[in-house]
Amino acid sequence: MITRELAENLAAAGLVWEPASGDRFLVPDRDLDDEVFVVSGMSVEVSELPTGPEMKFNGTVEWALDSIGKHEVIWLPREDQLRAALAGRFAGLERLDGATGGYAVVLTDGGRYVDIDAERAYARALLAVLSS
């Protein structure tokens, strides 16, 4: 998963988000900084019963925060979303061997962006593209 800092930098550089089911986001400055939320059309709660776990399907979650503006949250784009945003600029993803490991995203212009996981490498590459 990309870091909050990378997500904020991508948004500041102009990455546009149209929220859809499965998208992840953070709610900053409300004592929820360590919680990752997922956009979903329906909430599923797991309850432990004497007969075993039970999945409860809820239309809404009873919570003190009923709604929040898109501009108040931080989108954490997934690997597939970052790759799609790179579009024709994406040339390949390389797994790095060695003590540090990690991944490198290679762009068609020869740019190479390295990080500890693939999503972060994609985010660094996209940030470079958006900032150029």
C-alpha positions as CSV (number, residue, x, y, z in Angstrom):
1,M,0.0,0.0,0.0
2,I,1.3,3.5,-0.8
3,T,2.1,5.9,2.0
4,R,-0.1,8.8,3.1
5,E,2.7,11.2,1.9
6,L,2.8,9.6,-1.6
7,A,-1.1,9.7,-1.8
8,E,-1.1,13.4,-0.8
9,N,1.6,14.2,-3.3
10,L,-0.2,12.4,-6.1
11,A,-3.4,14.4,-5.3
12,A,-1.5,17.7,-5.2
13,A,0.1,16.8,-8.6
14,G,-3.3,16.4,-10.1
15,L,-4.3,12.8,-9.9
16,V,-8.1,12.8,-10.1
17,W,-10.2,10.4,-8.1
18,E,-13.7,9.2,-9.0
19,P,-14.6,7.1,-5.9
20,A,-15.7,3.5,-6.8
21,S,-16.3,0.3,-4.9
22,G,-13.1,-1.2,-3.6
23,D,-11.2,2.1,-3.4
24,R,-9.2,2.7,-0.2
25,F,-8.9,6.0,1.7
26,L,-7.8,7.6,4.9
27,V,-9.7,10.0,7.1
28,P,-7.1,12.4,8.5
29,D,-7.3,14.6,11.6
30,R,-10.2,12.7,13.3
31,D,-8.2,10.3,15.4
32,L,-8.6,7.7,12.6
33,D,-5.1,8.2,10.9
34,D,-4.2,4.6,11.2
35,E,-7.5,3.2,9.8
36,V,-7.8,2.4,6.1
37,F,-11.4,2.6,4.8
38,V,-12.8,0.9,1.7
39,V,-15.6,2.3,-0.5
40,S,-18.3,-0.4,-0.5
41,G,-21.9,-0.5,-1.5
42,M,-22.6,-2.7,1.5
43,S,-20.9,-3.4,4.8
44,V,-20.2,-6.8,6.0
45,E,-19.7,-7.4,9.7
46,V,-18.3,-10.7,11.1
47,S,-19.9,-11.8,14.4
48,E,-18.6,-14.7,16.6
49,L,-21.5,-16.9,17.6
50,P,-21.5,-20.2,19.5
51,T,-22.1,-21.9,16.2
52,G,-19.2,-20.2,14.6
53,P,-18.5,-16.9,12.7
54,E,-21.5,-15.3,11.0
55,M,-21.4,-12.7,8.2
56,K,-23.9,-9.9,8.7
57,F,-24.8,-7.8,5.7
58,N,-25.6,-4.2,6.6
59,G,-26.8,-1.4,4.4
60,T,-25.1,1.2,6.5
61,V,-22.7,1.2,9.5
62,E,-23.9,2.8,12.7
63,W,-21.1,5.2,13.4
64,A,-20.7,8.7,14.7
65,L,-19.5,9.9,11.3
66,D,-22.4,9.7,9.0
67,S,-20.7,11.2,6.0
68,I,-17.6,13.0,4.9
69,G,-16.7,15.0,1.8
70,K,-14.4,13.5,-0.8
71,H,-12.1,16.6,-0.3
72,E,-11.7,15.6,3.4
73,V,-10.2,12.1,2.7
74,I,-7.0,10.9,1.2
75,W,-7.3,8.3,-1.6
76,L,-4.9,5.5,-1.5
77,P,-4.8,4.3,-5.2
78,R,-4.2,0.6,-5.8
79,E,-1.5,-0.9,-8.0
80,D,-3.9,-1.4,-10.9
81,Q,-5.2,2.2,-10.7
82,L,-1.7,3.6,-10.7
83,R,-0.7,1.5,-13.7
84,A,-3.8,2.5,-15.6
85,A,-3.0,6.2,-14.8
86,L,0.5,5.7,-16.4
87,A,-1.3,4.4,-19.5
88,G,1.1,4.3,-22.5
89,R,4.1,5.5,-20.5
90,F,4.4,2.2,-18.6
91,A,7.0,-0.1,-20.0
92,G,7.5,-2.7,-17.3
93,L,7.8,-3.7,-13.7
94,E,11.0,-5.4,-12.5
95,R,11.5,-7.3,-9.3
96,L,14.8,-6.4,-7.7
97,D,17.0,-9.1,-6.2
98,G,19.5,-8.6,-3.5
99,A,19.5,-7.6,0.2
100,T,17.1,-4.7,-0.2
101,G,14.8,-6.2,-2.8
102,G,11.9,-4.1,-4.0
103,Y,10.5,-3.2,-7.4
104,A,11.3,-0.8,-10.2
105,V,8.7,0.7,-12.5
106,V,10.2,1.4,-15.9
107,L,8.7,4.0,-18.2
108,T,8.9,4.3,-22.0
109,D,11.1,7.4,-21.7
110,G,13.7,5.3,-19.7
111,G,12.7,6.6,-16.3
112,R,13.1,4.0,-13.5
113,Y,11.4,4.4,-10.2
114,V,12.3,2.1,-7.3
115,D,10.6,1.4,-4.0
116,I,10.1,-1.4,-1.5
117,D,6.8,-2.6,-3.0
118,A,5.2,-2.4,-6.5
119,E,2.5,0.0,-5.5
120,R,4.9,2.5,-4.1
121,A,7.1,2.2,-7.2
122,Y,4.1,2.8,-9.4
123,A,3.2,5.8,-7.3
124,R,6.7,7.3,-7.6
125,A,6.6,6.8,-11.4
126,L,3.2,8.4,-11.7
127,L,4.2,11.3,-9.4
128,A,7.2,12.0,-11.7
129,V,4.9,11.9,-14.8
130,L,2.3,14.2,-13.2
131,S,5.0,16.6,-12.0
132,S,6.8,16.9,-15.4
